[in-house]
């Protein structure tokens, strides 16, 4: 199983690719180093302060891959999410795309049936328990950059250093995600299977996203998530729900995926079965599904699922949607989501499957 949200048990040796974590070439861990010439990245990376701790040996040079971007800017509506003074991606970014009127994918029924084969109802993978959900941290421009060492997917990771506090919260469970938004340059730093070590961090993979850009990761590159997507932009945040509106798509997981992806995803972690959903597949709560009887936090989330939908980001428990760690969540209210069946969703057409 690949990355799975907190409280979903996975093998400690599984990684963003959905396979056992490989031993890096040379037998030792890969460490962060200045990006080799021609190495594509998710966006222009910030320069590390001169005082940043020197990194260890250079990681292997990944095969240069052209940076990819969506060919057609998606439609958008309404205000965007602002965190730490940073807009979370441009208005026309796929995460901010209004898909209420997007055409239904011809294979919608097939994909929904495959997801329903293991679980049949929506499930919030977050709540008031402080160990549940995915935490994130916002740091100022003065945050010190620290060395980052990769022990698995260094060839598909953005090199450090990263401005990650040594006491940054780590997601509970085996995934151990660390998400940090640098408000000084509006860059998002995300790590998978992270462990604070010495003056920095060791992790399986790391990704940096320029929140002012629509640039994608290179095709076939993972991120801190199996789909090669950022995690923070797909979380249901308590601050948004308390304000009464979520203006972006949500991240969710399914048990099994096929070996393909749809932009903005850039990585697959599945098998050769076209009946399974690819990474990046986007689902929408049907307009015909009645929201009568839903209230509070659950109602805000369901409205967002009708307007912006949710994106397959990882292999995990089917229909589990992700949210931030926050003790203010009302669990009784969130439990209303568990009555929403998978059959209430449909798959929308957002682009071709890439292999």
C-alpha positions, 0 to 999 in steps of 0.5 A: 500500500502506498501513502495512507492517511493517519490511522490507516495501517500500512507497511512501514516499508511502503513508499510513494510508489506503492512498492517496497522502498528501494535501496539507493544506488551505492548502498547508502542514503541519498542526501540533499545537494544542489540540483544538478544541471538540467534536473527539473523541479516543481518550481523555481526553488528559493536560494538557501541562506548562506548560513545554511548547514552544508549537505553531505554527498551529492545524490545521483543525477536524475534523468532530465525530464521536461517540466510539464504544465496543463495544456488548458487552464481550468475554469475557476470561480470564487476566492482562493485559499490564503494561508500565511499571506500566500494564495494557494496556487493561482486562480486557474490552477487545477486544485481551484477548478470549478468542475460542477459542469464538467462532462462525466467520464465515459468510464465513471460507473466502472471506476466507481464500482471498483472503488466501492468493491472495498468500501462503500461510504465516504469517511473523514480521515481526520477529527478532533483527536490530535493524532488524527489528520495531517498537520501543517506548519506556516513559517516566516521568511526568517525560518532557518534552512536545514539539511535534508537527507533522502533515504529512498526516492532522492532521484525524484525529490527536490534537493534541500535545504528546506526551512523545516523547524526541527520541532515541526509536527509529524503526521502520526502513523506510518506515513509521517508526512511533514508539511511546511509553508514558507510564508516568506517566498510562498513555497510549500515543502512536503516530506514523506516518512520524515524523521528529525535527525541531528541538525536536519531531517531524514525522509524517503522523499521531498517535494517543493511547490511554488504556490505562485505557479501552475508548474507540475512535477516532471512526469513519473516523479512522485512527491510526498504523495503517491500521485506526485501531488501536493498534500496541503492544497487538498486538505479540508482545513478547519479555518475554511469550514468555520468560515463556511466555504471550501474553495478547492478540491479535496484529497482522497484515497482508494484501495487500488489504482491502475498504472497511469495518472491524469494531470495534475498528478505525475506519478502512478502506483498501481497495476495494469487494470484499466477498470481501476482509477488512475492517480489524479482521477477527479470525482464530483458529488452528483448535483442530484444528491440531496444535502437535506439533513446535513449540517455544519462542517459536513455540509460545507465539505459536501458543498465543496465536493459538488463544486470542486470535487476530490482527487485520487492522491494515494492508495489507502482506504477507499473514500477516505478524504483528508483534513488537517489535524485540529482539535476543534473538529466536531466529530459528531458532525463529521460523522454525517459524512459517513452516510454518503454512499460512493454511488452518490459520486461520478467521475468527471473528464479532466484529461487523458491518462498518461502511462 
